[in-house]
Amino acid sequence: MRAIRIAAVALLAAGCGSGASHSTTSQHTGTGTGAVVTPSGHRLAKLSTAGTPQGEQTVKIEVVATSARPTRQTLALVPVFIDGHGPLPFALDTGASRSLISATLAAQLHLPARGSAGMLQGVTGDASAENFAVSSWRAGTITLPPSMIAAIGSPAAGAAVTKLHGPVGLLGSDVLSRYGKIAIDYDKGLLVLDPPVK
């Protein structure tokens, strides 16, 4: 449990608020208007499109929680498969603007590097990141759209992701926002996704 929490803190700290858009958007959402805004505050049309099909899909997730009350800490881990490899535990973070992957895992899976992702901002500071192309991946049985996913740092020399004691990636809102609505059922251990928007 301790190893999972430590790994989760490192990934979530890097992912949460990665980019100025998270903090700026949170200022606007406090007004209760429910409007979608750009980082500079301009209003946009809603993200989902008219005619989004009804129905939902579910992914069985692992919920890791401390037993302490009232300050219980909870982490939702999504089983992700990349190019047929997996399940790989990815932390679910709806507040992170970018999805992340361990640099060691990206190297192990031979994901194509796509250049600099720039500086990602998190609660622990800034870090430079590299983009990797992920063309074939899924959460449980749900196919995810091809994406650019960021990795912070360099792969550890000679390291291999063999024993998974914690998250090796983070699934953020850049992927999750492509679905009409999402919900997390912690009691049943389910991630609920509406169909992807068109």
C-alpha positions in Angstrom: 0.0 0.0 0.0 2.8 2.4 0.9 4.5 1.8 -2.5 1.3 2.5 -4.3 0.7 5.7 -2.5 4.3 7.0 -3.1 4.1 6.1 -6.8 0.7 7.7 -7.0 1.8 10.9 -5.4 4.7 11.3 -7.9 2.5 10.7 -10.9 -0.4 12.7 -9.7 1.8 15.6 -8.6 3.2 15.7 -12.1 -0.2 15.4 -13.8 -2.6 17.5 -11.7 -2.9 20.9 -13.1 -0.4 20.2 -15.8 -0.6 23.5 -17.7 -2.2 26.8 -16.7 -5.6 25.8 -18.0 -6.5 23.8 -14.9 -6.1 26.6 -12.4 -7.6 29.2 -14.7 -10.6 27.0 -15.5 -11.3 26.3 -11.8 -11.7 30.0 -11.2 -14.5 30.1 -13.9 -16.3 27.0 -12.9 -16.8 28.4 -9.4 -19.4 30.7 -10.8 -21.9 27.9 -11.3 -22.5 28.7 -15.0 -21.2 25.4 -16.3 -19.7 27.1 -19.3 -16.7 25.8 -21.1 -13.9 28.4 -21.2 -10.4 28.6 -22.7 -7.4 29.3 -20.4 -7.8 33.0 -21.3 -11.4 33.0 -20.2 -13.2 33.0 -23.6 -16.4 31.0 -23.6 -16.7 28.0 -25.9 -19.7 25.9 -27.1 -20.2 22.8 -25.1 -17.6 20.1 -25.7 -20.1 17.3 -26.5 -22.1 17.4 -29.7 -25.8 17.2 -30.4 -27.0 13.7 -31.1 -24.4 12.0 -28.9 -25.8 8.4 -28.8 -27.3 7.1 -25.6 -25.8 4.3 -23.6 -22.7 3.8 -21.5 -19.8 1.5 -21.1 -18.1 0.4 -17.9 -14.5 -0.5 -17.0 -13.7 -2.5 -13.9 -11.2 -0.5 -11.8 -9.2 -1.2 -8.7 -9.9 1.1 -5.8 -7.0 1.4 -3.3 -7.9 3.2 -0.1 -6.5 3.8 3.3 -8.7 2.8 6.2 -8.2 6.0 8.1 -11.3 8.1 8.7 -12.3 10.9 8.2 -9.2 11.6 6.1 -9.4 8.5 3.9 -7.1 8.6 0.8 -8.4 6.9 -2.3 -6.8 6.0 -5.6 -8.6 4.6 -8.7 -6.5 2.4 -10.9 -7.7 1.7 -14.5 -6.4 -1.4 -16.3 -4.9 0.0 -19.5 -3.6 -2.2 -22.4 -1.1 -0.6 -24.9 -0.4 -2.5 -28.1 -1.7 -5.7 -26.4 0.5 -5.3 -23.3 -1.2 -5.2 -20.0 -3.1 -4.7 -17.9 -1.1 -1.7 -16.9 -2.4 0.3 -13.8 -3.0 3.9 -14.7 -4.2 6.3 -12.0 -7.5 8.0 -12.9 -7.2 11.8 -12.6 -10.0 13.9 -14.1 -8.2 17.1 -12.9 -5.0 16.4 -14.9 -5.0 18.1 -18.3 -2.5 15.6 -19.8 -2.3 11.8 -19.6 1.2 10.6 -18.5 3.2 7.4 -18.9 6.3 6.2 -17.1 9.3 7.0 -19.3 10.6 3.5 -18.5 7.4 1.9 -19.7 7.3 4.1 -22.9 10.9 2.8 -23.7 10.0 -0.8 -22.9 7.0 -0.7 -25.2 9.0 1.0 -28.0 6.4 3.8 -28.3 7.4 6.3 -31.0 8.8 9.5 -29.6 7.2 12.7 -31.0 9.3 15.5 -29.6 9.1 17.8 -26.7 5.8 18.2 -24.8 7.2 21.4 -23.2 7.1 22.1 -19.5 4.3 20.5 -17.5 3.3 22.3 -14.3 2.2 20.4 -11.2 1.8 21.1 -7.5 5.5 20.1 -7.0 6.9 22.4 -9.7 7.7 22.3 -13.4 9.3 19.4 -15.4 10.2 19.0 -19.0 8.3 16.2 -20.8 8.5 14.2 -24.1 5.5 13.2 -26.3 4.9 9.6 -27.3 2.4 8.4 -29.8 -0.1 5.8 -28.6 -2.1 4.5 -31.5 -3.6 1.3 -30.1 -4.7 1.3 -26.5 -7.8 0.5 -24.4 -9.1 0.9 -20.9 -10.5 -2.6 -20.0 -12.4 -3.5 -23.1 -13.1 0.1 -24.2 -10.9 1.3 -27.1 -9.4 4.7 -26.5 -8.7 7.2 -29.2 -5.1 7.5 -30.6 -3.3 10.0 -28.4 -0.1 11.8 -27.6 0.9 10.9 -24.1 3.6 12.6 -22.1 6.5 11.1 -20.2 8.5 13.1 -17.6 12.2 12.3 -17.2 14.3 9.6 -18.8 14.0 5.9 -18.5 15.9 4.4 -15.7 19.0 2.6 -17.0 18.4 -1.1 -17.3 15.0 -0.8 -15.6 12.1 -2.8 -16.7 8.4 -2.6 -15.7 8.1 -6.2 -14.4 6.5 -6.0 -11.0 3.7 -3.4 -10.9 3.5 -2.0 -7.3 1.7 1.2 -8.3 0.6 3.2 -11.3 2.8 3.4 -14.3 0.7 6.1 -16.0 -2.0 8.6 -15.4 -5.3 8.8 -17.4 -6.2 12.5 -17.6 -8.9 14.7 -19.0 -7.3 15.0 -22.5 -8.6 11.4 -23.0 -11.6 11.4 -20.6 -13.1 14.6 -22.0 -13.8 12.8 -25.3 -16.6 11.0 -23.7 -20.0 12.5 -23.1 -19.9 12.0 -19.3 -17.8 10.0 -16.9 -18.6 8.7 -13.4 -16.7 6.7 -10.8 -18.5 4.2 -8.7 -16.1 3.6 -5.9 -18.2 1.0 -4.1 -18.6 -1.2 -7.1 -15.2 -0.4 -8.6 -16.4 0.8 -11.9 -15.5 3.6 -14.3 -18.6 4.6 -16.3 -18.1 6.2 -19.7 -20.8 7.6 -22.0 -20.1 7.0 -25.7 -17.4 9.2 -27.3 -18.5 12.5 -28.6 -18.5 12.9 -32.4 
